[in-house]
Amino acid sequence: MTIFLLLATSALSIATAPFAGEARPAATPSSQSIEAGTRAPTAQRVTRYCVVNQVTGSRIPRRTCKTRADWLADEGVDPLAKAD
């Protein structure tokens, strides 16, 4: 049974190998998408601050990322303030 599975998977990989490397023609962007891209303003990058919490009973730490305004509004904590 194991030999059959090995032979079947190897035959399948050999049969599909020629199709994996097929070259496709590159898509040409339409003039409409180019115009929309040049007129759109660039978005401001929002700085997010992440806090990693160790949860008791779990080996996976929880990472919470928010903007400074969200930290102040939700938790009342300033992420840029120095910890004593």
C-alpha distances in whole Angstrom, upper triangle without the diagonal:
4,5,5,6,9,10,11,12,14,15,17,19,20,21,23,24,28,28,28,31,33,37,39,42,44,46,49,51,53,57,57,54,56,60,58,57,60,62,60,61,59,58,59,56,56,56,54,54,51,51,48,48,46,45,46,42,40,39,39,43,44,46,48,50,53,56,59,61,58,58,62,62,59,59,63,61,62,59,62,64,64,62,65
4,5,5,6,9,10,11,12,14,15,17,18,20,21,23,26,27,26,29,32,35,37,41,42,44,48,49,52,55,56,53,54,58,56,55,58,60,58,59,57,55,57,54,54,53,51,51,48,48,45,46,44,43,44,40,38,37,37,40,42,43,46,47,51,54,57,59,56,56,60,60,57,57,60,59,60,57,59,61,61,60,62
4,5,5,6,8,10,11,12,14,15,16,18,20,21,24,26,25,28,30,34,36,40,42,43,47,49,52,55,56,53,55,58,57,55,58,61,58,60,57,56,58,55,55,55,53,53,50,51,48,48,47,46,47,44,41,39,39,43,44,45,48,50,53,56,59,61,58,58,62,62,59,59,63,61,62,59,61,63,63,62,65
4,5,5,6,9,10,10,12,14,15,16,18,20,23,24,24,27,29,33,35,38,40,42,46,48,50,54,54,51,53,57,55,54,57,59,57,59,57,56,57,55,55,55,53,53,51,51,48,49,47,47,47,44,42,40,40,43,45,46,48,50,53,56,59,61,58,58,62,62,59,59,63,61,62,59,61,64,64,63,65
4,5,5,6,8,10,11,12,14,15,17,18,21,22,22,25,27,31,32,36,38,39,43,45,47,51,51,48,50,54,52,51,54,56,54,55,53,52,54,51,51,51,49,50,47,47,45,45,44,43,44,41,38,37,36,40,41,42,45,46,49,52,55,57,54,54,58,58,55,56,59,58,58,55,58,60,60,59,62
4,5,5,6,9,10,11,12,14,16,16,20,21,20,23,26,29,31,35,37,39,42,44,47,50,51,48,50,53,52,50,53,56,54,55,53,52,53,50,51,51,49,49,46,47,44,45,44,43,44,42,39,37,36,40,41,42,45,46,49,52,55,57,54,54,58,58,56,56,59,58,58,55,57,60,59,59,61
4,6,5,6,9,10,11,12,14,15,18,20,20,23,25,28,31,34,36,38,42,44,47,50,51,48,50,53,52,51,54,56,54,56,54,53,55,52,53,53,51,52,49,50,47,48,47,47,48,45,42,40,40,43,44,45,47,48,51,54,57,59,57,57,61,61,58,59,62,61,61,58,60,62,62,62,64
4,6,5,6,9,10,10,12,14,17,18,18,21,23,27,29,32,34,36,40,42,44,48,48,46,48,51,50,48,52,54,52,54,52,51,53,51,51,51,49,50,48,49,46,47,46,46,47,44,41,40,39,42,43,43,46,47,50,52,56,57,55,55,59,59,56,57,60,59,59,56,58,61,61,61,64
4,5,5,6,9,10,11,12,15,16,16,19,21,25,26,30,32,34,37,39,42,45,46,43,45,48,47,45,49,51,49,51,48,48,49,47,48,48,46,47,44,45,43,44,43,43,44,41,38,37,36,39,39,40,42,43,46,49,52,54,51,52,56,56,53,54,57,56,56,53,55,58,58,57,60
4,5,5,6,9,10,11,14,15,15,18,20,23,26,30,31,34,37,39,42,46,46,44,45,49,48,46,49,52,50,51,49,49,50,48,49,49,47,48,46,47,44,46,45,45,46,44,41,39,38,40,41,42,44,45,48,50,54,56,53,54,57,57,55,56,59,57,57,54,56,59,59,58,61
4,5,5,6,9,10,13,14,15,17,19,23,25,29,31,33,37,39,42,45,46,44,45,49,48,46,49,52,50,52,50,50,52,50,50,51,49,50,48,49,47,48,48,48,49,47,44,42,40,43,44,44,47,47,50,52,56,57,55,56,59,59,57,58,61,60,60,57,59,61,62,61,64
4,5,5,6,9,11,12,12,15,17,21,22,26,28,30,34,36,38,42,43,40,42,45,44,43,46,49,47,49,47,47,48,46,47,48,46,48,45,47,45,46,45,45,47,45,41,40,38,41,41,42,44,44,47,49,53,54,52,53,56,56,54,55,58,57,57,54,56,59,59,59,62
4,5,5,6,10,10,10,13,15,19,21,25,26,28,32,34,37,41,41,39,40,44,43,41,44,47,45,47,45,44,46,44,45,45,44,45,43,45,43,44,44,44,46,43,40,38,37,39,40,40,42,42,45,47,51,52,50,51,55,55,53,53,57,55,55,52,53,56,57,57,60
4,6,5,8,10,10,13,15,18,21,24,27,29,33,35,38,41,42,40,41,45,44,43,46,48,47,49,47,47,49,47,48,48,47,48,46,48,46,48,47,47,49,47,44,42,40,42,43,43,45,45,48,50,54,55,53,54,58,58,56,57,60,58,58,55,56,59,60,60,63
4,6,7,8,10,12,14,17,19,23,26,28,31,34,36,40,41,39,40,44,43,42,45,47,46,48,47,46,49,47,48,49,48,49,47,49,47,49,49,49,51,48,45,43,42,44,44,44,46,46,49,51,54,56,54,55,58,58,56,57,60,59,59,56,57,61,61,61,64
4,6,6,7,10,11,15,16,20,22,24,28,30,33,37,37,35,37,40,40,38,41,44,42,44,43,43,45,43,44,45,44,46,44,46,44,46,46,46,48,46,43,41,39,41,41,41,43,43,45,47,51,52,50,51,55,55,53,54,57,56,55,52,54,57,58,58,61
4,5,5,7,10,13,16,19,21,24,27,30,33,36,37,35,36,40,39,38,41,43,42,44,42,42,44,42,44,44,44,45,43,45,44,46,46,46,48,46,43,41,39,41,41,41,43,42,45,47,50,52,50,51,55,55,53,54,57,55,55,52,53,56,57,57,60
4,6,6,7,11,13,17,20,22,26,28,31,35,36,34,35,39,38,37,40,42,42,44,42,42,45,43,45,46,45,47,45,48,46,48,48,49,51,50,46,44,42,44,44,43,45,44,47,48,52,53,52,53,56,56,55,56,59,57,57,54,55,58,59,59,63
4,6,5,9,11,15,17,19,23,26,28,32,33,31,32,36,35,34,37,40,39,41,39,40,42,41,42,43,43,45,43,46,44,47,47,47,50,48,45,43,40,42,42,41,43,42,44,46,49,51,49,50,54,54,52,54,56,55,54,51,53,56,57,58,61
4,6,9,11,15,16,19,22,25,28,31,32,30,31,34,34,32,35,38,37,39,37,37,39,38,39,40,40,41,40,42,41,43,43,44,47,45,41,39,37,39,39,38,39,39,41,43,46,48,46,47,51,51,49,51,53,52,51,48,49,53,54,54,57
4,6,9,13,15,17,21,23,27,30,31,29,30,33,33,31,34,37,36,38,36,37,39,37,39,40,40,42,41,43,42,45,45,46,48,47,44,41,39,40,40,39,41,40,42,43,47,48,47,48,52,52,50,52,54,53,52,49,50,53,54,55,58
4,6,10,12,15,18,21,24,28,29,27,28,32,32,30,33,36,35,37,36,37,39,38,40,41,41,43,42,45,44,47,47,48,51,50,46,44,41,43,42,41,42,41,43,44,48,49,48,49,53,53,51,53,55,54,53,50,51,55,56,56,60
4,7,9,12,15,18,21,24,26,24,25,28,29,27,30,33,32,35,33,34,37,36,38,40,40,42,42,44,44,47,48,49,51,51,47,45,42,43,42,41,42,40,42,43,46,48,47,48,52,52,51,52,55,53,52,49,50,54,55,56,59
4,6,9,12,15,18,21,23,21,22,25,26,25,27,30,30,32,31,32,35,34,37,38,39,41,41,44,44,46,47,48,51,51,47,45,42,43,42,40,41,39,41,42,45,46,45,47,50,50,49,51,53,52,51,48,49,53,54,55,59
4,6,9,12,15,18,20,19,19,23,24,22,25,28,28,30,30,31,34,34,36,38,39,42,42,45,45,48,49,50,53,53,49,47,44,45,44,42,42,40,41,42,45,46,45,47,50,50,50,52,54,52,51,49,49,53,55,56,60
4,6,9,12,16,18,16,16,20,20,19,21,24,24,27,26,28,31,30,33,35,36,39,39,42,43,45,47,48,51,51,47,46,42,43,41,39,40,37,38,39,42,43,42,44,47,47,47,49,51,49,48,45,46,50,51,53,57
4,6,9,13,14,12,13,17,17,16,19,22,22,24,24,26,29,29,32,34,35,38,38,42,42,45,47,48,51,51,47,46,42,42,41,39,39,36,37,37,41,41,41,43,46,45,45,47,49,48,47,45,45,49,51,52,56
4,6,9,12,10,11,14,15,15,16,19,20,23,23,25,28,29,32,34,36,39,39,43,44,47,49,50,53,53,50,48,45,45,43,40,40,38,38,38,41,42,41,44,46,46,46,48,50,49,47,45,46,50,51,53,57
4,7,8,7,7,10,11,11,13,16,16,19,20,22,25,26,29,32,33,36,37,41,42,45,47,48,52,52,48,47,44,43,41,39,38,35,35,35,38,38,38,41,43,43,43,45,47,46,45,43,43,47,49,51,55
4,5,6,7,9,10,11,13,15,16,19,20,23,26,27,30,33,35,38,39,43,44,47,49,50,54,54,51,50,46,46,43,41,40,37,37,36,39,39,39,42,44,44,44,47,48,48,46,44,45,49,51,53,57
4,6,5,6,9,10,11,12,14,18,19,22,26,27,30,33,35,39,40,44,45,48,51,52,56,56,53,52,48,47,45,42,41,38,38,36,39,39,39,42,44,44,44,47,48,48,46,45,45,49,51,53,57
4,5,5,6,9,10,11,12,16,18,20,24,26,28,32,34,37,39,42,44,47,49,50,54,54,51,50,47,46,43,41,39,36,35,34,37,37,37,40,42,41,42,45,46,46,44,43,43,47,50,52,55
4,5,5,6,9,10,11,14,15,17,21,23,25,29,30,34,35,39,40,43,46,47,50,51,48,47,43,42,40,37,36,33,32,31,34,34,34,37,39,38,39,42,43,43,41,40,40,44,46,48,52
4,5,5,6,9,10,13,14,17,21,22,25,28,30,34,36,39,41,44,47,48,52,52,49,48,44,43,41,38,37,34,33,32,35,35,35,38,40,39,40,43,44,43,41,40,40,44,46,48,52
4,5,5,6,9,12,14,17,20,23,26,29,31,35,37,40,42,45,48,49,53,54,51,50,46,45,42,39,38,35,33,32,35,34,35,38,39,39,40,43,44,43,41,40,40,44,46,49,52
4,6,5,6,10,12,14,18,20,23,26,28,32,34,37,39,42,45,46,50,51,48,47,43,42,39,36,35,31,30,29,32,31,32,35,36,35,37,39,40,40,38,37,38,41,44,46,50
4,6,5,9,10,12,16,18,21,24,26,30,31,35,37,40,43,44,48,49,46,45,41,40,37,34,33,29,28,27,30,30,30,33,35,34,35,38,39,38,36,35,35,39,41,44,47
4,6,8,9,13,16,18,21,25,27,31,33,37,39,42,45,46,50,51,48,47,43,42,39,36,35,31,30,28,31,31,32,34,36,36,37,39,40,39,37,36,36,39,42,44,48
4,6,9,12,15,18,21,25,27,31,33,37,39,42,45,47,50,52,49,48,44,42,40,36,35,31,30,28,30,29,30,33,34,34,36,38,39,38,36,35,35,39,42,44,48
4,6,9,12,15,18,21,24,27,30,33,36,39,42,43,47,48,45,44,41,39,36,33,31,27,26,24,26,26,27,30,31,31,32,35,35,35,33,32,32,36,39,41,45
4,6,9,12,15,18,21,25,27,31,34,37,40,41,45,47,44,43,39,37,35,31,29,26,24,22,24,23,24,27,28,28,30,32,33,32,30,29,29,33,35,38,42
4,7,9,12,15,18,22,24,28,31,34,37,39,42,44,41,40,36,34,32,28,26,23,21,19,21,21,23,25,27,27,28,30,31,30,28,26,26,30,33,35,39
4,6,9,12,15,19,21,25,27,30,34,35,39,41,38,37,33,31,29,25,23,19,18,16,18,18,19,22,23,23,24,27,27,26,24,23,23,27,30,32,36
4,6,9,12,16,19,23,25,28,32,34,37,39,37,36,32,30,27,24,21,18,16,13,15,15,17,19,20,21,22,24,25,24,21,20,20,24,26,29,32
4,6,9,13,16,19,22,25,29,31,34,36,33,32,29,26,24,20,18,15,13,11,13,14,15,17,19,20,21,23,23,22,19,18,18,21,24,26,30
4,6,10,13,16,19,22,26,28,31,33,31,30,27,24,21,18,15,12,10,7,9,11,12,13,15,16,17,19,19,18,16,14,15,19,21,23,27
4,7,10,13,17,20,23,25,29,31,29,28,25,22,19,16,13,10,8,6,8,10,11,12,14,16,17,17,18,16,14,11,12,15,18,20,24
4,7,10,13,16,20,22,25,28,25,24,21,18,16,12,10,6,5,4,7,10,9,10,12,14,14,15,16,14,12,10,11,15,17,18,22
4,7,10,13,17,19,23,25,23,22,19,16,14,10,8,5,6,6,7,10,10,9,12,14,13,13,14,11,10,7,9,12,14,15,19
4,7,10,13,16,19,22,19,18,16,12,10,6,5,4,7,9,10,13,12,10,13,15,14,13,15,12,12,9,11,14,15,15,19
4,6,10,12,16,19,17,16,14,10,8,6,5,6,9,11,12,15,13,10,14,16,14,12,14,11,12,9,12,13,14,13,17
4,7,10,13,15,13,12,10,6,6,4,6,9,12,15,16,18,16,14,17,19,16,15,17,15,15,12,15,16,16,15,18
4,6,9,12,11,11,9,6,5,6,8,11,14,17,18,20,17,15,18,19,16,14,17,15,16,14,17,18,18,15,18
4,6,9,8,8,7,5,6,9,11,15,18,21,21,24,21,18,21,23,20,18,20,18,20,18,20,21,20,18,20
4,6,6,8,7,6,7,10,12,16,19,22,23,25,22,19,22,23,20,18,21,19,22,20,23,23,23,20,22
4,6,8,10,9,11,14,16,20,22,26,26,28,25,23,25,26,23,20,23,22,24,23,26,26,25,22,24
4,7,9,10,12,16,18,22,25,28,29,31,28,26,28,29,25,24,27,25,28,26,29,29,29,26,27
4,5,7,10,13,16,19,23,26,27,29,26,24,27,28,25,23,26,25,27,25,28,28,28,25,27
4,6,10,13,16,19,23,26,28,30,27,25,28,29,26,24,27,26,27,24,27,28,27,25,27
4,7,9,13,16,19,23,25,27,24,22,26,27,23,22,25,24,25,22,25,26,26,24,26
4,6,10,13,16,20,21,24,21,19,22,23,20,19,22,20,21,19,21,23,22,20,23
4,7,10,13,17,18,20,17,16,19,20,17,16,19,18,19,17,20,21,22,20,23
4,7,10,14,15,18,15,14,17,18,16,15,18,16,17,14,17,19,20,19,22
4,7,10,12,14,11,10,14,15,12,12,15,13,14,12,15,17,19,18,21
4,7,10,12,9,9,13,14,12,12,15,13,13,11,13,16,18,18,22
4,7,8,6,6,10,10,10,11,12,11,11,9,12,15,18,18,22
4,5,5,6,9,10,10,12,12,11,10,9,11,14,17,18,22
4,5,5,6,9,10,10,10,9,7,7,8,11,14,16,19
4,5,5,6,9,10,9,10,9,10,11,13,17,18,22
4,5,5,6,8,9,9,10,10,13,15,18,19,22
4,6,5,5,6,6,6,7,10,12,15,15,19
4,6,6,4,5,6,8,11,11,15,15,18
4,6,6,8,10,12,14,15,18,19,22
4,6,8,11,12,15,16,19,19,21
4,5,9,10,13,13,16,15,18
4,7,10,12,12,14,14,17
4,6,9,8,11,11,14
4,5,5,9,10,13
4,6,8,9,13
4,6,9,12
4,6,9
4,6
4
